[in-house]
Amino acid sequence: LPDASTPDTSVPDAGAAPAASASPWQQARVGDRVEYAFSANRGRPGGQRSAAPERDTAMAGHVVLEVVAVQAPWAWLTVTFTDDTGKPLAHPRLSQSRVLPMRLEATQPWKAEHRGQRSTEQTTAAGRTWDAQRYLHDSRPSDGPLQNRLYASQPGPLYLTHGLLDASTTLSGFGASGSQQLTLVSFRQGTDAAGTVPVLEKPWGPGTWYDVRQTISGTPSVRRVCLGAERGFLLRKELTAPSGDAPCTDFQEADATPLEEALLMAVSEAVSVPQQWPPVPAGTAPPRRETFTVGSHSVPAVVFETPLGEGAERRVQVATYAAEPWGAALSGLAEEARFSTLSDTIFRAPARGKRVAEDGAVLTGWGSWVKDGGK
């Protein structure tokens, strides 16, 4: 039971250390491993029931993070979601094991801040008793979620996830209904073996970049998304007018997400979208199949057209998706881009004459900025 309680609006994560201090990541070893059980569910807004495809959804299983190679300054992890029997999940967002290169050093002191009320307790998880700190942040009075996080006071062998023992988020407000949870099942400490650096064919994201050409109100621009990871944090930074020589050299002011929160978000995103692929609403006209070209990549794709408006101001939305989001044609592309549209454009469609493109976004390139095993 909790034995102390103090209101705290912002408590730095004990697992996030400044760049100059020692970090358990510097002692990462091949075979270091943590396993969590996960569950998530979503209800229809307002608890409605109908025969429509938008029904209540739920999923559960296990997720394993494991260090498979260490080659300073990088540790290479695999992130694998399975069902409770260890078999691959059917949902495409979680069906494939993905690779995650993690920098062992921090270029700046990334910190996670736990909001809400802090208490201390002892708890048992994965066959061990832990001194722990619980952070309870209740935003339900303002239509926000209830967030409950339990961390080991000393992360020790759980350094991969900053010492996380249990995390749950319960949705509330604006018709939201559902929750997602991670619970520690097991951990293992590895050996001094070097391991084999995996190829970034199916990256979660870190170590890669991708470019999107956007047109807004007739004005084009290129947005580069750089994805990285350092000492247990996933980093995301967007650049405009990028150059191709050194695609992602600077993660200053990047958005930083603790690895454990990214796992919880991955589960939340999967249960929130249809298992079918592409995720188009019922009643959409049948798609046509095309080959979508991005540089030297020829991607089998499906194209959906959706009419918008009527009369003289008719428009049509043309959305292109990869036919196989984990297919070889997208090798090296970050997971978040695989499950977005390859192209999404609004056209003005006059009764006579050609369509005129208005606003849109198109994937124009991608690659890896971690080269030669991270050397």
C-alpha positions in Angstrom: 0.0 0.0 0.0 1.2 3.6 -0.6 3.0 4.9 2.5 3.6 8.4 1.4 1.8 10.9 -0.8 2.8 14.3 -2.0 1.1 16.4 -4.7 3.5 17.0 -7.5 2.8 18.7 -10.8 6.1 17.8 -12.4 8.5 15.1 -11.3 11.5 14.3 -13.4 11.9 10.7 -14.4 14.7 9.0 -12.4 15.6 7.1 -15.4 16.4 10.1 -17.5 19.9 11.3 -16.8 21.9 14.3 -18.1 24.3 13.6 -20.9 27.3 13.9 -18.6 26.2 11.4 -15.9 26.3 7.6 -15.8 23.4 5.8 -17.4 22.5 2.1 -17.3 22.3 2.3 -21.1 26.1 2.5 -21.1 26.2 -1.0 -19.7 23.6 -2.4 -22.2 24.3 -6.0 -23.0 23.0 -8.4 -25.7 20.1 -10.3 -24.3 18.9 -7.6 -22.0 15.1 -8.0 -22.2 11.8 -6.9 -20.7 8.4 -8.3 -21.4 5.0 -6.7 -20.7 1.4 -7.9 -21.0 -0.7 -5.3 -22.8 -4.4 -4.8 -23.2 -6.6 -2.1 -24.8 -10.2 -1.5 -25.6 -12.4 1.1 -27.2 -16.1 1.6 -26.9 -18.5 3.4 -29.3 -19.0 7.0 -28.4 -21.6 7.4 -25.7 -21.9 3.6 -25.4 -24.0 3.4 -28.6 -24.7 0.0 -30.0 -25.5 -0.6 -33.7 -24.8 -3.1 -36.5 -22.4 -0.7 -38.1 -18.8 -1.7 -38.6 -17.7 0.8 -35.8 -18.2 -1.7 -33.0 -16.5 -2.0 -29.7 -12.9 -3.3 -30.1 -10.4 -4.9 -27.8 -7.0 -6.5 -28.1 -4.4 -8.1 -25.8 -1.1 -9.8 -25.9 2.6 -9.3 -25.0 5.3 -7.0 -26.1 9.0 -7.8 -25.8 12.0 -5.4 -26.0 15.3 -7.1 -26.4 18.9 -5.9 -27.0 20.2 -7.9 -30.0 23.5 -6.1 -30.7 25.7 -3.5 -29.0 28.1 -1.5 -31.1 29.0 1.7 -29.4 27.6 4.3 -29.5 24.5 2.2 -30.3 22.4 -0.6 -28.9 20.1 -2.3 -31.3 16.7 -3.5 -30.0 13.9 -5.5 -31.5 10.3 -4.7 -30.5 7.9 -7.6 -30.9 4.2 -7.7 -30.2 2.5 -11.1 -30.0 -0.8 -12.6 -28.8 -0.9 -14.4 -25.4 0.4 -17.6 -27.0 3.4 -16.0 -28.7 2.0 -15.9 -32.2 2.0 -12.8 -34.4 -1.0 -10.5 -34.0 -3.4 -10.1 -36.9 -3.6 -6.3 -36.6 -1.2 -5.0 -39.3 0.1 -2.2 -37.0 1.4 -4.7 -34.5 2.0 -7.8 -36.7 5.7 -7.4 -37.5 8.8 -7.2 -35.2 10.5 -3.9 -35.8 14.1 -2.8 -35.3 15.1 0.1 -33.0 18.7 1.5 -32.9 19.2 3.4 -29.6 22.1 5.8 -29.0 23.8 4.9 -25.7 24.9 8.5 -25.2 22.5 11.5 -24.9 23.2 14.6 -27.0 21.2 16.5 -24.4 19.5 15.7 -21.1 16.2 14.3 -22.2 13.7 14.1 -19.3 10.3 12.6 -18.8 8.1 14.5 -16.4 5.4 12.6 -14.5 2.5 14.7 -13.6 0.0 14.3 -10.8 0.2 12.9 -7.3 3.2 10.9 -6.3 3.2 8.1 -3.7 5.7 5.4 -2.7 5.0 1.7 -2.1 6.4 -1.8 -2.3 5.0 -4.1 -5.0 5.7 -7.5 -6.5 6.2 -7.9 -10.2 8.0 -10.5 -12.4 8.8 -12.5 -9.3 10.6 -9.7 -7.5 9.7 -7.1 -4.8 10.3 -3.5 -5.9 10.4 -0.2 -4.1 8.3 1.8 -6.3 6.8 5.2 -7.0 3.3 5.7 -8.3 2.2 8.8 -10.3 -1.6 9.3 -10.5 -2.8 12.1 -12.8 -6.6 12.5 -12.9 -7.8 14.8 -15.7 -11.3 13.5 -15.7 -12.9 16.6 -14.2 -11.8 18.5 -17.3 -12.7 15.7 -19.7 -9.2 14.3 -19.9 -7.9 10.8 -19.1 -6.9 9.1 -15.8 -3.2 8.2 -16.0 -1.7 5.7 -13.6 2.1 5.0 -13.7 4.1 2.8 -11.4 8.0 2.9 -11.7 10.7 1.1 -9.8 12.6 3.6 -7.7 15.8 2.1 -9.1 15.3 0.9 -12.7 18.1 -1.7 -12.5 17.3 -4.4 -15.1 14.3 -2.5 -16.3 16.4 0.4 -17.6 15.0 -0.2 -21.2 11.7 1.3 -20.0 13.0 3.6 -17.2 11.9 1.0 -14.6 8.2 0.8 -15.6 6.3 -1.8 -13.6 2.7 -0.9 -14.7 1.1 1.8 -16.8 -2.6 2.4 -17.5 -4.6 5.2 -19.2 -8.4 5.4 -18.9 -10.1 7.6 -21.4 -12.9 10.0 -20.3 -14.9 12.9 -21.7 -16.3 13.9 -25.1 -17.8 10.5 -25.6 -14.5 8.7 -25.2 -14.6 5.2 -23.8 -11.7 2.8 -23.4 -8.3 2.2 -21.8 -4.9 0.8 -22.4 -2.4 -0.9 -20.0 1.1 -2.4 -19.8 2.1 -4.7 -17.0 5.6 -6.1 -16.4 5.7 -9.9 -16.9 9.4 -10.8 -17.0 12.9 -9.4 -17.4 16.3 -10.9 -18.2 19.8 -9.6 -18.1 22.1 -10.4 -21.0 25.7 -11.3 -21.7 28.8 -9.6 -23.1 28.3 -11.1 -26.6 28.5 -8.6 -29.4 25.4 -9.8 -31.3 24.7 -9.2 -34.9 23.5 -5.7 -36.0 20.2 -6.1 -37.7 19.3 -4.5 -41.1 16.9 -1.6 -40.9 14.4 -3.2 -43.2 11.4 -2.9 -40.9 12.4 0.0 -38.6 10.0 1.3 -35.9 11.3 4.7 -36.9 14.5 5.8 -35.2 17.5 5.8 -37.4 15.5 6.8 -40.5 14.0 9.9 -42.2 11.3 10.5 -44.8 10.2 13.5 -46.9 6.7 14.7 -47.7 5.9 17.4 -50.3 2.9 19.4 -49.1 0.8 21.9 -51.0 -1.3 24.2 -48.9 -3.4 26.9 -50.7 -1.3 26.4 -53.8 2.0 26.9 -52.0 4.4 23.9 -52.1 7.0 23.0 -49.5 8.9 19.9 -48.4 8.8 18.6 -44.8 11.5 16.1 -43.6 10.7 14.0 -40.6 13.8 12.8 -38.7 13.5 10.0 -36.2 16.0 9.1 -33.6 16.4 7.4 -30.1 18.7 8.1 -27.2 18.9 6.5 -23.8 15.3 5.3 -23.7 13.6 8.2 -25.5 12.2 8.2 -29.0 13.0 11.5 -30.8 11.0 13.2 -33.6 11.9 16.4 -35.4 10.5 18.0 -38.5 12.5 20.2 -40.8 11.5 22.4 -43.7 13.6 22.8 -46.9 15.9 19.9 -46.0 19.2 19.0 -47.7 20.1 15.5 -48.7 23.7 15.3 -47.8 23.4 14.9 -44.0 19.7 14.2 -43.5 19.4 14.2 -39.6 22.5 15.7 -37.9 20.7 17.7 -35.1 18.0 16.6 -32.7 18.1 19.8 -30.7 14.5 20.7 -29.7 13.2 17.4 -30.9 10.0 16.0 -29.4 11.0 13.3 -27.0 8.8 10.4 -25.9 9.9 7.8 -23.3 10.1 4.4 -24.8 7.5 2.9 -22.5 5.0 5.7 -23.4 5.7 5.0 -27.1 4.8 1.3 -26.5 1.5 2.3 -24.8 0.8 4.7 -27.7 1.4 2.0 -30.2 -1.2 -0.2 -28.6 -3.6 2.7 -28.3 -3.2 3.6 -32.0 -3.7 0.0 -33.1 -7.0 -0.5 -31.1 -8.3 2.9 -32.3 -8.1 2.1 -36.1 -9.7 -0.8 -38.0 -7.8 -4.0 -38.4 -8.6 -4.0 -42.1 -6.1 -2.4 -44.5 -6.4 0.1 -46.0 -8.5 1.8 -43.2 -11.3 3.2 -45.4 -14.9 3.6 -44.2 -17.6 1.3 -45.3 -19.4 2.4 -48.4 -16.3 3.8 -50.1 -16.2 3.1 -53.8 -13.9 0.1 -54.8 -10.3 1.2 -55.2 -8.1 0.9 -58.3 -4.7 -0.6 -58.2 -1.6 1.3 -59.3 2.1 1.4 -58.9 3.2 4.4 -56.9 6.7 5.6 -57.6 8.9 7.3 -55.0 12.4 7.9 -56.4 13.7 4.4 -57.3 11.0 2.7 -55.3 8.0 1.1 -57.1 5.3 0.5 -54.5 2.1 -1.6 -55.2 -0.7 0.7 -54.2 -4.5 1.0 -53.9 -6.2 4.3 -54.8 -9.5 5.5 -53.3 -11.5 8.4 -54.7 -14.1 10.1 -52.5 -16.4 12.9 -53.9 -16.7 16.0 -51.8 -19.4 18.6 -52.3 -21.9 19.0 -55.1 -22.8 21.4 -57.9 -20.3 23.9 -59.3 -17.9 23.5 -56.4 -17.4 19.7 -56.7 -14.2 18.3 -55.4 -12.7 14.9 -55.1 -10.2 13.5 -52.6 -7.7 11.0 -54.0 -5.9 8.9 -51.3 -3.2 6.4 -52.1 -2.2 3.6 -49.7 0.5 1.0 -49.9 -1.2 -2.4 -50.8 1.2 -4.1 -48.3 2.4 -1.7 -45.6 5.1 -4.2 -44.5 6.0 -5.2 -48.1 9.6 -5.2 -49.4 8.8 -2.2 -51.6 8.8 0.0 -48.5 12.0 -1.5 -47.0 13.6 1.0 -44.6 10.6 3.2 -44.3 9.5 4.2 -40.7 6.4 2.5 -39.4 4.4 5.7 -39.0 4.8 6.5 -42.7 3.9 3.0 -43.9 0.5 3.4 -42.2 -0.1 6.9 -43.6 -1.3 7.7 -47.1 1.5 7.6 -49.7 -0.4 10.5 -51.3 -3.5 12.4 -50.3 -4.7 15.2 -52.6 -7.9 17.3 -52.9 -8.8 18.1 -56.5 -11.3 20.7 -57.8 -13.4 18.7 -60.3 -15.3 21.0 -62.7 -18.2 19.6 -64.7 -16.0 20.1 -67.8 -12.3 20.1 -68.1 -9.4 18.6 -66.2 -9.2 18.3 -62.4 -7.0 20.9 -60.7 -5.0 19.9 -57.6 -5.5 22.1 -54.6 -4.2 20.9 -51.2 -2.3 17.7 -50.8 0.7 15.7 -49.3 2.9 13.2 -51.1 5.6 10.9 -49.8 8.7 11.8 -51.9 11.6 9.9 -50.3 13.0 8.1 -47.4 16.2 6.6 -46.1 18.4 5.7 -43.1 20.8 8.1 -41.4 22.3 5.5 -39.2 24.9 3.9 -41.6 27.2 0.9 -41.4 25.8 -0.4 -38.2 25.9 3.0 -36.5 29.7 3.4 -36.7 
